[in-house]
């Protein structure tokens, strides 16, 4: 049971440790969900690509901000 609780704590820490990353990803998912709700006839691949590119942009931005702070 200790191993399971350690794994769960580690997973929780991964997502909560960087609040900006978590909030940015949640905002992106929310915006894409609103976009799908507003345009129900859209091809599902387009929002999927938007999520992929948005997540990549978020990761690059957060990483570069963190690297600047570490200098």
PDB file with one MODEL, atoms N, CA, C and O in Angstrom:
MODEL        1
ATOM      1  N   UNK A   1       0.817  -1.187   0.000  1.00  0.00           N
ATOM      2  CA  UNK A   1       0.000   0.000   0.000  1.00  0.00           C
ATOM      3  C   UNK A   1       0.864   1.254   0.000  1.00  0.00           C
ATOM      4  O   UNK A   1       0.464   2.283  -0.545  1.00  0.00           O
ATOM      5  N   UNK A   2       2.034   1.176   0.603  1.00  0.00           N
ATOM      6  CA  UNK A   2       2.935   2.323   0.646  1.00  0.00           C
ATOM      7  C   UNK A   2       3.412   2.688  -0.753  1.00  0.00           C
ATOM      8  O   UNK A   2       3.522   3.869  -1.084  1.00  0.00           O
ATOM      9  N   UNK A   3       3.692   1.691  -1.567  1.00  0.00           N
ATOM     10  CA  UNK A   3       4.155   1.952  -2.924  1.00  0.00           C
ATOM     11  C   UNK A   3       3.070   2.663  -3.722  1.00  0.00           C
ATOM     12  O   UNK A   3       3.352   3.609  -4.458  1.00  0.00           O
ATOM     13  N   UNK A   4       1.846   2.213  -3.577  1.00  0.00           N
ATOM     14  CA  UNK A   4       0.730   2.836  -4.283  1.00  0.00           C
ATOM     15  C   UNK A   4       0.546   4.290  -3.847  1.00  0.00           C
ATOM     16  O   UNK A   4       0.337   5.163  -4.689  1.00  0.00           O
ATOM     17  N   UNK A   5       0.620   4.556  -2.565  1.00  0.00           N
ATOM     18  CA  UNK A   5       0.472   5.936  -2.091  1.00  0.00           C
ATOM     19  C   UNK A   5       1.638   6.804  -2.557  1.00  0.00           C
ATOM     20  O   UNK A   5       1.442   7.975  -2.882  1.00  0.00           O
ATOM     21  N   UNK A   6       2.859   6.240  -2.596  1.00  0.00           N
ATOM     22  CA  UNK A   6       4.006   6.988  -3.102  1.00  0.00           C
ATOM     23  C   UNK A   6       3.833   7.336  -4.578  1.00  0.00           C
ATOM     24  O   UNK A   6       4.150   8.448  -4.999  1.00  0.00           O
ATOM     25  N   UNK A   7       3.338   6.399  -5.349  1.00  0.00           N
ATOM     26  CA  UNK A   7       3.111   6.641  -6.773  1.00  0.00           C
ATOM     27  C   UNK A   7       2.046   7.713  -6.964  1.00  0.00           C
ATOM     28  O   UNK A   7       2.211   8.606  -7.796  1.00  0.00           O
ATOM     29  N   UNK A   8       0.956   7.637  -6.207  1.00  0.00           N
ATOM     30  CA  UNK A   8      -0.104   8.632  -6.311  1.00  0.00           C
ATOM     31  C   UNK A   8       0.377  10.020  -5.888  1.00  0.00           C
ATOM     32  O   UNK A   8       0.015  11.015  -6.517  1.00  0.00           O
ATOM     33  N   UNK A   9       1.179  10.098  -4.842  1.00  0.00           N
ATOM     34  CA  UNK A   9       1.742  11.385  -4.412  1.00  0.00           C
ATOM     35  C   UNK A   9       2.645  11.960  -5.492  1.00  0.00           C
ATOM     36  O   UNK A   9       2.617  13.163  -5.751  1.00  0.00           O
ATOM     37  N   UNK A  10       3.440  11.114  -6.119  1.00  0.00           N
ATOM     38  CA  UNK A  10       4.349  11.565  -7.168  1.00  0.00           C
ATOM     39  C   UNK A  10       3.571  12.068  -8.380  1.00  0.00           C
ATOM     40  O   UNK A  10       3.908  13.105  -8.951  1.00  0.00           O
ATOM     41  N   UNK A  11       2.542  11.340  -8.769  1.00  0.00           N
ATOM     42  CA  UNK A  11       1.709  11.784  -9.892  1.00  0.00           C
ATOM     43  C   UNK A  11       1.018  13.104  -9.586  1.00  0.00           C
ATOM     44  O   UNK A  11       0.973  13.993 -10.436  1.00  0.00           O
ATOM     45  N   UNK A  12       0.484  13.237  -8.386  1.00  0.00           N
ATOM     46  CA  UNK A  12      -0.153  14.484  -7.985  1.00  0.00           C
ATOM     47  C   UNK A  12       0.849  15.629  -7.988  1.00  0.00           C
ATOM     48  O   UNK A  12       0.526  16.731  -8.430  1.00  0.00           O
ATOM     49  N   UNK A  13       2.039  15.385  -7.510  1.00  0.00           N
ATOM     50  CA  UNK A  13       3.084  16.404  -7.477  1.00  0.00           C
ATOM     51  C   UNK A  13       3.520  16.845  -8.858  1.00  0.00           C
ATOM     52  O   UNK A  13       3.882  18.005  -9.056  1.00  0.00           O
ATOM     53  N   UNK A  14       3.490  15.924  -9.822  1.00  0.00           N
ATOM     54  CA  UNK A  14       3.868  16.289 -11.194  1.00  0.00           C
ATOM     55  C   UNK A  14       2.913  17.323 -11.766  1.00  0.00           C
ATOM     56  O   UNK A  14       3.340  18.246 -12.459  1.00  0.00           O
ATOM     57  N   UNK A  15       1.634  17.179 -11.484  1.00  0.00           N
ATOM     58  CA  UNK A  15       0.647  18.060 -12.080  1.00  0.00           C
ATOM     59  C   UNK A  15       0.442  19.343 -11.286  1.00  0.00           C
ATOM     60  O   UNK A  15       0.012  20.349 -11.850  1.00  0.00           O
ATOM     61  N   UNK A  16       0.735  19.332 -10.015  1.00  0.00           N
ATOM     62  CA  UNK A  16       0.481  20.499  -9.185  1.00  0.00           C
ATOM     63  C   UNK A  16       1.740  21.334  -8.986  1.00  0.00           C
ATOM     64  O   UNK A  16       1.636  22.516  -8.660  1.00  0.00           O
ATOM     65  N   UNK A  17       2.907  20.767  -9.168  1.00  0.00           N
ATOM     66  CA  UNK A  17       4.147  21.477  -8.871  1.00  0.00           C
ATOM     67  C   UNK A  17       4.318  22.725  -9.731  1.00  0.00           C
ATOM     68  O   UNK A  17       4.854  23.722  -9.248  1.00  0.00           O
ATOM     69  N   UNK A  18       3.887  22.703 -10.972  1.00  0.00           N
ATOM     70  CA  UNK A  18       3.981  23.884 -11.824  1.00  0.00           C
ATOM     71  C   UNK A  18       2.563  24.333 -12.155  1.00  0.00           C
ATOM     72  O   UNK A  18       1.943  23.850 -13.102  1.00  0.00           O
ATOM     73  N   UNK A  19       2.075  25.257 -11.361  1.00  0.00           N
ATOM     74  CA  UNK A  19       0.683  25.696 -11.492  1.00  0.00           C
ATOM     75  C   UNK A  19       0.439  26.390 -12.837  1.00  0.00           C
ATOM     76  O   UNK A  19      -0.633  26.243 -13.424  1.00  0.00           O
ATOM     77  N   UNK A  20       1.434  27.149 -13.326  1.00  0.00           N
ATOM     78  CA  UNK A  20       1.243  27.841 -14.606  1.00  0.00           C
ATOM     79  C   UNK A  20       1.035  26.856 -15.738  1.00  0.00           C
ATOM     80  O   UNK A  20       0.195  27.078 -16.609  1.00  0.00           O
ATOM     81  N   UNK A  21       1.785  25.781 -15.735  1.00  0.00           N
ATOM     82  CA  UNK A  21       1.640  24.765 -16.780  1.00  0.00           C
ATOM     83  C   UNK A  21       0.261  24.128 -16.705  1.00  0.00           C
ATOM     84  O   UNK A  21      -0.405  23.963 -17.727  1.00  0.00           O
ATOM     85  N   UNK A  22      -0.167  23.773 -15.510  1.00  0.00           N
ATOM     86  CA  UNK A  22      -1.473  23.140 -15.344  1.00  0.00           C
ATOM     87  C   UNK A  22      -2.607  24.071 -15.768  1.00  0.00           C
ATOM     88  O   UNK A  22      -3.536  23.645 -16.454  1.00  0.00           O
ATOM     89  N   UNK A  23      -2.535  25.332 -15.365  1.00  0.00           N
ATOM     90  CA  UNK A  23      -3.584  26.293 -15.711  1.00  0.00           C
ATOM     91  C   UNK A  23      -3.598  26.547 -17.218  1.00  0.00           C
ATOM     92  O   UNK A  23      -4.668  26.656 -17.816  1.00  0.00           O
ATOM     93  N   UNK A  24      -2.424  26.642 -17.831  1.00  0.00           N
ATOM     94  CA  UNK A  24      -2.361  26.888 -19.268  1.00  0.00           C
ATOM     95  C   UNK A  24      -2.959  25.729 -20.064  1.00  0.00           C
ATOM     96  O   UNK A  24      -3.693  25.950 -21.027  1.00  0.00           O
ATOM     97  N   UNK A  25      -2.650  24.515 -19.670  1.00  0.00           N
ATOM     98  CA  UNK A  25      -3.195  23.348 -20.372  1.00  0.00           C
ATOM     99  C   UNK A  25      -4.705  23.258 -20.168  1.00  0.00           C
ATOM    100  O   UNK A  25      -5.441  22.968 -21.111  1.00  0.00           O
ATOM    101  N   UNK A  26      -5.166  23.501 -18.956  1.00  0.00           N
ATOM    102  CA  UNK A  26      -6.614  23.481 -18.703  1.00  0.00           C
ATOM    103  C   UNK A  26      -7.330  24.577 -19.494  1.00  0.00           C
ATOM    104  O   UNK A  26      -8.427  24.358 -20.009  1.00  0.00           O
ATOM    105  N   UNK A  27      -6.714  25.747 -19.588  1.00  0.00           N
ATOM    106  CA  UNK A  27      -7.313  26.830 -20.375  1.00  0.00           C
ATOM    107  C   UNK A  27      -7.372  26.459 -21.851  1.00  0.00           C
ATOM    108  O   UNK A  27      -8.370  26.725 -22.519  1.00  0.00           O
ATOM    109  N   UNK A  28      -6.319  25.851 -22.356  1.00  0.00           N
ATOM    110  CA  UNK A  28      -6.299  25.426 -23.759  1.00  0.00           C
ATOM    111  C   UNK A  28      -7.397  24.403 -24.034  1.00  0.00           C
ATOM    112  O   UNK A  28      -8.119  24.515 -25.025  1.00  0.00           O
ATOM    113  N   UNK A  29      -7.521  23.423 -23.173  1.00  0.00           N
ATOM    114  CA  UNK A  29      -8.550  22.402 -23.351  1.00  0.00           C
ATOM    115  C   UNK A  29      -9.940  23.035 -23.268  1.00  0.00           C
ATOM    116  O   UNK A  29     -10.828  22.673 -24.041  1.00  0.00           O
ATOM    117  N   UNK A  30     -10.138  23.968 -22.349  1.00  0.00           N
ATOM    118  CA  UNK A  30     -11.417  24.652 -22.229  1.00  0.00           C
ATOM    119  C   UNK A  30     -11.758  25.468 -23.469  1.00  0.00           C
ATOM    120  O   UNK A  30     -12.899  25.464 -23.932  1.00  0.00           O
ATOM    121  N   UNK A  31     -10.756  26.171 -24.006  1.00  0.00           N
ATOM    122  CA  UNK A  31     -10.989  26.966 -25.216  1.00  0.00           C
ATOM    123  C   UNK A  31     -11.331  26.086 -26.414  1.00  0.00           C
ATOM    124  O   UNK A  31     -12.215  26.420 -27.202  1.00  0.00           O
ATOM    125  N   UNK A  32     -10.641  24.978 -26.548  1.00  0.00           N
ATOM    126  CA  UNK A  32     -10.926  24.075 -27.663  1.00  0.00           C
ATOM    127  C   UNK A  32     -12.312  23.440 -27.482  1.00  0.00           C
ATOM    128  O   UNK A  32     -13.030  23.233 -28.460  1.00  0.00           O
ATOM    129  N   UNK A  33     -12.681  23.136 -26.253  1.00  0.00           N
ATOM    130  CA  UNK A  33     -14.011  22.581 -25.999  1.00  0.00           C
ATOM    131  C   UNK A  33     -15.098  23.596 -26.347  1.00  0.00           C
ATOM    132  O   UNK A  33     -16.119  23.236 -26.931  1.00  0.00           O
ATOM    133  N   UNK A  34     -14.883  24.857 -25.992  1.00  0.00           N
ATOM    134  CA  UNK A  34     -15.841  25.909 -26.363  1.00  0.00           C
ATOM    135  C   UNK A  34     -15.916  26.075 -27.873  1.00  0.00           C
ATOM    136  O   UNK A  34     -16.993  26.295 -28.429  1.00  0.00           O
ATOM    137  N   UNK A  35     -14.778  25.969 -28.527  1.00  0.00           N
ATOM    138  CA  UNK A  35     -14.722  26.072 -29.986  1.00  0.00           C
ATOM    139  C   UNK A  35     -15.542  24.942 -30.624  1.00  0.00           C
ATOM    140  O   UNK A  35     -16.294  25.173 -31.571  1.00  0.00           O
ATOM    141  N   UNK A  36     -15.390  23.732 -30.104  1.00  0.00           N
ATOM    142  CA  UNK A  36     -16.165  22.604 -30.621  1.00  0.00           C
ATOM    143  C   UNK A  36     -17.653  22.769 -30.362  1.00  0.00           C
ATOM    144  O   UNK A  36     -18.480  22.381 -31.188  1.00  0.00           O
ATOM    145  N   UNK A  37     -17.990  23.340 -29.226  1.00  0.00           N
ATOM    146  CA  UNK A  37     -19.400  23.567 -28.890  1.00  0.00           C
ATOM    147  C   UNK A  37     -20.004  24.627 -29.823  1.00  0.00           C
ATOM    148  O   UNK A  37     -21.163  24.515 -30.221  1.00  0.00           O
ATOM    149  N   UNK A  38     -19.223  25.646 -30.167  1.00  0.00           N
ATOM    150  CA  UNK A  38     -19.707  26.732 -31.014  1.00  0.00           C
ATOM    151  C   UNK A  38     -19.797  26.304 -32.477  1.00  0.00           C
ATOM    152  O   UNK A  38     -20.646  26.805 -33.213  1.00  0.00           O
ATOM    153  N   UNK A  39     -18.941  25.394 -32.901  1.00  0.00           N
ATOM    154  CA  UNK A  39     -18.917  24.950 -34.297  1.00  0.00           C
ATOM    155  C   UNK A  39     -19.014  23.432 -34.335  1.00  0.00           C
ATOM    156  O   UNK A  39     -18.000  22.759 -34.521  1.00  0.00           O
ATOM    157  N   UNK A  40     -20.218  22.875 -34.163  1.00  0.00           N
ATOM    158  CA  UNK A  40     -20.339  21.411 -34.053  1.00  0.00           C
ATOM    159  C   UNK A  40     -20.019  20.661 -35.347  1.00  0.00           C
ATOM    160  O   UNK A  40     -19.717  19.469 -35.287  1.00  0.00           O
ATOM    161  N   UNK A  41     -20.071  21.302 -36.497  1.00  0.00           N
ATOM    162  CA  UNK A  41     -19.822  20.598 -37.748  1.00  0.00           C
ATOM    163  C   UNK A  41     -18.367  20.570 -38.171  1.00  0.00           C
ATOM    164  O   UNK A  41     -18.050  20.124 -39.274  1.00  0.00           O
ATOM    165  N   UNK A  42     -17.483  21.037 -37.314  1.00  0.00           N
ATOM    166  CA  UNK A  42     -16.060  21.133 -37.679  1.00  0.00           C
ATOM    167  C   UNK A  42     -15.431  19.740 -37.706  1.00  0.00           C
ATOM    168  O   UNK A  42     -15.817  18.848 -36.951  1.00  0.00           O
ATOM    169  N   UNK A  43     -14.467  19.586 -38.582  1.00  0.00           N
ATOM    170  CA  UNK A  43     -13.726  18.319 -38.683  1.00  0.00           C
ATOM    171  C   UNK A  43     -12.965  18.088 -37.371  1.00  0.00           C
ATOM    172  O   UNK A  43     -12.242  18.982 -36.931  1.00  0.00           O
ATOM    173  N   UNK A  44     -13.102  16.933 -36.741  1.00  0.00           N
ATOM    174  CA  UNK A  44     -12.474  16.702 -35.432  1.00  0.00           C
ATOM    175  C   UNK A  44     -10.947  16.739 -35.458  1.00  0.00           C
ATOM    176  O   UNK A  44     -10.322  16.885 -34.407  1.00  0.00           O
ATOM    177  N   UNK A  45     -10.350  16.613 -36.608  1.00  0.00           N
ATOM    178  CA  UNK A  45      -8.891  16.653 -36.661  1.00  0.00           C
ATOM    179  C   UNK A  45      -8.351  18.055 -36.416  1.00  0.00           C
ATOM    180  O   UNK A  45      -7.237  18.212 -35.916  1.00  0.00           O
ATOM    181  N   UNK A  46      -9.127  19.067 -36.761  1.00  0.00           N
ATOM    182  CA  UNK A  46      -8.662  20.448 -36.597  1.00  0.00           C
ATOM    183  C   UNK A  46      -8.487  20.803 -35.116  1.00  0.00           C
ATOM    184  O   UNK A  46      -7.432  21.322 -34.749  1.00  0.00           O
ATOM    185  N   UNK A  47      -9.466  20.549 -34.258  1.00  0.00           N
ATOM    186  CA  UNK A  47      -9.228  20.812 -32.829  1.00  0.00           C
ATOM    187  C   UNK A  47      -8.131  19.924 -32.242  1.00  0.00           C
ATOM    188  O   UNK A  47      -7.419  20.338 -31.327  1.00  0.00           O
ATOM    189  N   UNK A  48      -7.996  18.713 -32.762  1.00  0.00           N
ATOM    190  CA  UNK A  48      -6.914  17.845 -32.291  1.00  0.00           C
ATOM    191  C   UNK A  48      -5.552  18.432 -32.593  1.00  0.00           C
ATOM    192  O   UNK A  48      -4.651  18.395 -31.756  1.00  0.00           O
ATOM    193  N   UNK A  49      -5.405  18.971 -33.786  1.00  0.00           N
ATOM    194  CA  UNK A  49      -4.146  19.631 -34.158  1.00  0.00           C
ATOM    195  C   UNK A  49      -3.951  20.889 -33.311  1.00  0.00           C
ATOM    196  O   UNK A  49      -2.833  21.197 -32.900  1.00  0.00           O
ATOM    197  N   UNK A  50      -5.040  21.611 -33.054  1.00  0.00           N
ATOM    198  CA  UNK A  50      -4.951  22.804 -32.210  1.00  0.00           C
ATOM    199  C   UNK A  50      -4.480  22.437 -30.800  1.00  0.00           C
ATOM    200  O   UNK A  50      -3.666  23.149 -30.211  1.00  0.00           O
ATOM    201  N   UNK A  51      -4.991  21.332 -30.263  1.00  0.00           N
ATOM    202  CA  UNK A  51      -4.535  20.876 -28.945  1.00  0.00           C
ATOM    203  C   UNK A  51      -3.057  20.492 -28.969  1.00  0.00           C
ATOM    204  O   UNK A  51      -2.298  20.852 -28.069  1.00  0.00           O
ATOM    205  N   UNK A  52      -2.661  19.765 -29.999  1.00  0.00           N
ATOM    206  CA  UNK A  52      -1.257  19.344 -30.099  1.00  0.00           C
ATOM    207  C   UNK A  52      -0.332  20.552 -30.186  1.00  0.00           C
ATOM    208  O   UNK A  52       0.631  20.658 -29.427  1.00  0.00           O
ATOM    209  N   UNK A  53      -0.626  21.460 -31.110  1.00  0.00           N
ATOM    210  CA  UNK A  53       0.237  22.633 -31.285  1.00  0.00           C
ATOM    211  C   UNK A  53       0.187  23.544 -30.062  1.00  0.00           C
ATOM    212  O   UNK A  53       1.200  24.132 -29.681  1.00  0.00           O
ATOM    213  N   UNK A  54      -0.991  23.661 -29.447  1.00  0.00           N
ATOM    214  CA  UNK A  54      -1.101  24.481 -28.247  1.00  0.00           C
ATOM    215  C   UNK A  54      -0.296  23.917 -27.092  1.00  0.00           C
ATOM    216  O   UNK A  54       0.371  24.664 -26.377  1.00  0.00           O
ATOM    217  N   UNK A  55      -0.350  22.609 -26.904  1.00  0.00           N
ATOM    218  CA  UNK A  55       0.426  21.980 -25.832  1.00  0.00           C
ATOM    219  C   UNK A  55       1.926  22.119 -26.077  1.00  0.00           C
ATOM    220  O   UNK A  55       2.692  22.354 -25.142  1.00  0.00           O
ATOM    221  N   UNK A  56       2.338  21.975 -27.321  1.00  0.00           N
ATOM    222  CA  UNK A  56       3.759  22.161 -27.644  1.00  0.00           C
ATOM    223  C   UNK A  56       4.179  23.597 -27.356  1.00  0.00           C
ATOM    224  O   UNK A  56       5.243  23.833 -26.784  1.00  0.00           O
ATOM    225  N   UNK A  57       3.343  24.558 -27.752  1.00  0.00           N
ATOM    226  CA  UNK A  57       3.656  25.968 -27.494  1.00  0.00           C
ATOM    227  C   UNK A  57       3.722  26.257 -25.996  1.00  0.00           C
ATOM    228  O   UNK A  57       4.589  27.003 -25.543  1.00  0.00           O
ATOM    229  N   UNK A  58       2.815  25.672 -25.238  1.00  0.00           N
ATOM    230  CA  UNK A  58       2.820  25.869 -23.787  1.00  0.00           C
ATOM    231  C   UNK A  58       4.090  25.294 -23.173  1.00  0.00           C
ATOM    232  O   UNK A  58       4.719  25.934 -22.330  1.00  0.00           O
ATOM    233  N   UNK A  59       4.464  24.104 -23.588  1.00  0.00           N
ATOM    234  CA  UNK A  59       5.671  23.474 -23.034  1.00  0.00           C
ATOM    235  C   UNK A  59       6.912  24.292 -23.361  1.00  0.00           C
ATOM    236  O   UNK A  59       7.763  24.502 -22.497  1.00  0.00           O
ATOM    237  N   UNK A  60       7.022  24.755 -24.605  1.00  0.00           N
ATOM    238  CA  UNK A  60       8.185  25.558 -25.000  1.00  0.00           C
ATOM    239  C   UNK A  60       8.223  26.862 -24.207  1.00  0.00           C
ATOM    240  O   UNK A  60       9.283  27.270 -23.731  1.00  0.00           O
ATOM    241  N   UNK A  61       7.078  27.510 -24.064  1.00  0.00           N
ATOM    242  CA  UNK A  61       7.026  28.782 -23.345  1.00  0.00           C
ATOM    243  C   UNK A  61       7.372  28.615 -21.876  1.00  0.00           C
ATOM    244  O   UNK A  61       8.192  29.363 -21.345  1.00  0.00           O
ATOM    245  N   UNK A  62       6.763  27.652 -21.216  1.00  0.00           N
ATOM    246  CA  UNK A  62       7.022  27.433 -19.789  1.00  0.00           C
ATOM    247  C   UNK A  62       8.475  27.025 -19.565  1.00  0.00           C
ATOM    248  O   UNK A  62       9.100  27.459 -18.598  1.00  0.00           O
ATOM    249  N   UNK A  63       9.011  26.200 -20.446  1.00  0.00           N
ATOM    250  CA  UNK A  63      10.402  25.762 -20.316  1.00  0.00           C
ATOM    251  C   UNK A  63      11.361  26.929 -20.496  1.00  0.00           C
ATOM    252  O   UNK A  63      12.327  27.061 -19.744  1.00  0.00           O
ATOM    253  N   UNK A  64      11.103  27.776 -21.484  1.00  0.00           N
ATOM    254  CA  UNK A  64      11.999  28.921 -21.698  1.00  0.00           C
ATOM    255  C   UNK A  64      11.905  29.918 -20.546  1.00  0.00           C
ATOM    256  O   UNK A  64      12.921  30.490 -20.152  1.00  0.00           O
ATOM    257  N   UNK A  65      10.713  30.138 -19.999  1.00  0.00           N
ATOM    258  CA  UNK A  65      10.591  31.015 -18.836  1.00  0.00           C
ATOM    259  C   UNK A  65      11.343  30.452 -17.640  1.00  0.00           C
ATOM    260  O   UNK A  65      12.004  31.192 -16.911  1.00  0.00           O
ATOM    261  N   UNK A  66      11.243  29.147 -17.441  1.00  0.00           N
ATOM    262  CA  UNK A  66      11.956  28.512 -16.336  1.00  0.00           C
ATOM    263  C   UNK A  66      13.463  28.596 -16.543  1.00  0.00           C
ATOM    264  O   UNK A  66      14.206  28.821 -15.588  1.00  0.00           O
ATOM    265  N   UNK A  67      13.922  28.418 -17.777  1.00  0.00           N
ATOM    266  CA  UNK A  67      15.356  28.486 -18.062  1.00  0.00           C
ATOM    267  C   UNK A  67      15.887  29.900 -17.821  1.00  0.00           C
ATOM    268  O   UNK A  67      17.003  30.062 -17.328  1.00  0.00           O
ATOM    269  N   UNK A  68      15.110  30.912 -18.160  1.00  0.00           N
ATOM    270  CA  UNK A  68      15.539  32.290 -17.922  1.00  0.00           C
ATOM    271  C   UNK A  68      15.657  32.571 -16.435  1.00  0.00           C
ATOM    272  O   UNK A  68      16.575  33.264 -15.997  1.00  0.00           O
ATOM    273  N   UNK A  69      14.732  32.034 -15.663  1.00  0.00           N
ATOM    274  CA  UNK A  69      14.774  32.251 -14.224  1.00  0.00           C
ATOM    275  C   UNK A  69      15.968  31.553 -13.581  1.00  0.00           C
ATOM    276  O   UNK A  69      16.495  32.026 -12.574  1.00  0.00           O
ATOM    277  N   UNK A  70      16.391  30.442 -14.152  1.00  0.00           N
ATOM    278  CA  UNK A  70      17.492  29.665 -13.576  1.00  0.00           C
ATOM    279  C   UNK A  70      18.861  30.288 -13.856  1.00  0.00           C
ATOM    280  O   UNK A  70      19.842  29.943 -13.197  1.00  0.00           O
ATOM    281  N   UNK A  71      18.934  31.195 -14.819  1.00  0.00           N
ATOM    282  CA  UNK A  71      20.249  31.801 -15.149  1.00  0.00           C
ATOM    283  C   UNK A  71      20.748  32.709 -14.070  1.00  0.00           C
ATOM    284  O   UNK A  71      21.828  33.286 -14.199  1.00  0.00           O
TER     285      UNK A  71
ENDMDL
END
